[in-house]
Amino acid sequence: MAWQNPEFALSGVNHLALVCSDMRRTVDFYSGVLGMRLAKTIDLPGGAGQHFFFDMGGGSYLAFFWFADAPDSVPGISTAATVPGVGDFRTAVGSMNHLAISVPEERFLAYREKLKGKGVRVGPIIDHDDSSLGFSPDVHEGTYVRSFYFQDPDGILLEFACWRREIGGRGDVGHEPRTAADRVAPVVPAARVR
């Protein structure tokens, strides 16, 4: 029997809302490249912007706001500067670091090649495990998820991921949560030092 939340009858993500700089380019990428169906479009009152919803499958939607006066993103702060396996992908507290999209394991490698064929720059395959590095160069019994990362036209970090086993069992939860007191001073990129 699957685990059930005793507090709230939650059933997954309804929608995740992000912000884009160009709604036409966003539609072209998410519908044209990733094949998501554009399911709902809204013009915000007073010309303030737009709100579009893409069907991700399984009852989950990915939504985008386009605000006429939105500030630009700042790579390394509001969005990742690059993809994991290539460089620094850390982002600021309160930002969304990445969106992982489930794909079937039997199509994982083909989907990577398909994205590359569509001109999308993809990062290396990462076989996540419980080793001290958190990944392995090869798939093995301890690999719990395989993934690779790529970015949308606004630099939003996306991941195609396939579970290799169910998580939440014995041995999957055992780390003491860190606190704000455990933080160290952030590294300021050289280009931002004045």
C-alpha positions in Angstrom: 0.0 0.0 0.0 1.3 3.5 -0.9 2.1 6.0 1.8 -0.7 8.4 2.6 -0.3 11.8 4.2 -2.2 11.8 7.6 -2.7 15.6 7.6 -3.8 16.5 4.0 -5.0 14.5 1.0 -2.3 15.8 -1.3 -2.2 14.2 -4.8 0.9 15.7 -6.4 1.7 19.0 -8.2 -1.3 20.9 -9.6 1.0 23.4 -11.3 4.3 25.1 -10.9 4.4 28.7 -12.0 7.6 30.2 -13.4 8.4 33.6 -15.0 9.6 33.9 -18.6 11.0 36.9 -20.6 9.3 36.0 -23.9 6.1 34.0 -24.0 6.3 33.2 -27.7 9.7 31.7 -27.2 8.5 29.8 -24.2 5.6 28.3 -26.1 7.9 27.4 -28.9 10.2 25.6 -26.5 7.8 23.8 -24.2 5.2 22.9 -26.9 7.5 22.7 -30.0 10.6 21.1 -28.5 9.3 19.3 -25.4 5.8 18.5 -26.9 3.8 19.8 -23.9 0.2 20.8 -24.9 -0.6 24.4 -24.3 -3.8 24.0 -22.2 -4.8 27.5 -21.0 -3.9 31.1 -21.8 -4.8 34.2 -19.8 -4.1 37.9 -20.4 -3.7 39.6 -17.0 -5.8 42.7 -16.3 -4.5 46.1 -17.3 -1.9 44.8 -19.7 0.2 43.6 -16.8 1.2 40.3 -18.5 0.1 36.8 -19.4 -0.3 33.4 -17.6 0.0 30.3 -19.8 -0.4 26.6 -18.7 1.3 23.6 -20.3 0.1 20.0 -19.8 3.0 17.9 -18.4 0.9 14.7 -18.2 -0.4 12.9 -15.2 -2.6 15.8 -14.1 0.4 18.2 -13.6 0.8 21.5 -15.3 3.7 23.8 -15.8 2.7 27.5 -15.9 4.5 30.6 -17.0 3.9 34.2 -16.2 5.1 36.9 -18.6 5.2 40.2 -16.8 5.6 43.4 -18.9 7.9 44.9 -16.3 9.7 41.8 -14.8 13.4 42.2 -14.0 15.9 40.1 -15.8 17.1 36.9 -14.3 20.6 36.8 -12.7 22.4 33.5 -13.5 23.9 32.1 -10.3 21.3 33.9 -8.2 17.8 33.5 -9.6 18.7 30.8 -12.1 21.5 28.2 -12.4 24.6 29.5 -14.3 24.9 26.1 -15.9 23.9 22.4 -15.6 25.1 19.9 -13.0 28.1 17.9 -14.2 29.3 21.0 -16.2 29.7 23.7 -13.6 28.2 25.6 -10.6 24.4 25.2 -10.5 23.7 26.7 -7.1 21.0 29.4 -6.8 19.8 31.8 -4.1 17.7 30.9 -1.1 14.0 31.1 -2.1 14.8 30.5 -5.8 13.7 27.5 -7.8 16.8 25.5 -8.6 15.4 23.1 -11.1 12.4 21.2 -12.3 12.7 17.4 -12.6 10.4 15.8 -15.1 9.7 12.0 -14.9 10.5 10.0 -18.0 10.3 6.3 -18.6 13.7 4.5 -18.0 13.4 2.6 -21.3 13.2 5.9 -23.2 15.7 7.9 -21.1 18.7 7.5 -23.5 16.6 8.1 -26.6 15.1 11.2 -25.1 18.5 12.6 -24.5 19.6 12.0 -28.1 16.2 13.5 -29.3 16.8 16.7 -27.4 20.4 17.0 -28.7 18.9 16.5 -32.2 16.6 19.4 -31.6 19.6 21.6 -30.8 19.2 21.5 -27.0 22.5 21.5 -25.1 22.3 18.7 -22.5 24.6 17.9 -19.6 26.1 14.5 -18.9 24.1 11.6 -17.6 24.2 11.5 -13.8 23.6 8.2 -12.0 22.6 9.3 -8.5 23.5 7.0 -5.7 24.3 7.1 -1.9 28.1 7.2 -2.3 30.1 10.0 -0.8 30.0 11.8 -4.2 26.3 11.2 -4.6 26.7 9.7 -8.1 28.6 7.0 -9.9 30.1 6.7 -13.4 28.0 3.5 -13.9 24.5 2.3 -13.2 24.6 -0.2 -10.3 22.3 -1.7 -7.7 22.5 1.5 -5.5 21.6 3.9 -8.3 18.2 5.2 -7.3 17.6 7.7 -10.1 19.3 8.5 -13.5 19.1 12.0 -14.9 20.5 14.6 -17.2 19.9 18.4 -17.1 19.3 21.1 -19.7 18.1 24.7 -19.7 15.2 26.4 -21.4 15.7 29.7 -23.3 15.5 31.7 -20.1 18.1 29.6 -18.3 15.6 27.7 -16.2 17.2 24.4 -15.2 15.3 21.3 -16.3 16.0 17.6 -15.6 14.7 14.5 -17.3 14.8 11.8 -14.5 13.8 8.2 -14.2 13.5 6.4 -10.9 15.3 3.1 -10.7 13.8 2.1 -7.4 11.2 3.3 -4.9 12.6 5.7 -2.4 11.4 6.3 1.2 12.5 2.9 2.6 15.0 1.9 5.2 18.3 3.7 4.7 16.8 6.5 2.5 16.3 9.0 5.4 19.2 9.3 7.9 20.8 12.8 7.7 20.3 15.4 10.3 18.7 18.6 8.7 21.1 21.6 8.6 20.0 25.0 9.9 20.6 28.6 9.0 23.4 28.6 11.6 25.3 26.0 9.4 25.5 28.3 6.4 28.8 29.9 5.3 29.2 33.2 3.6 28.2 33.0 0.0 30.8 33.1 -2.7 30.2 36.3 -4.7 31.1 35.8 -8.4 34.1 38.0 -9.4 31.9 39.8 -12.0 29.6 41.1 -9.3 32.3 42.4 -6.9 32.5 46.3 -7.1 
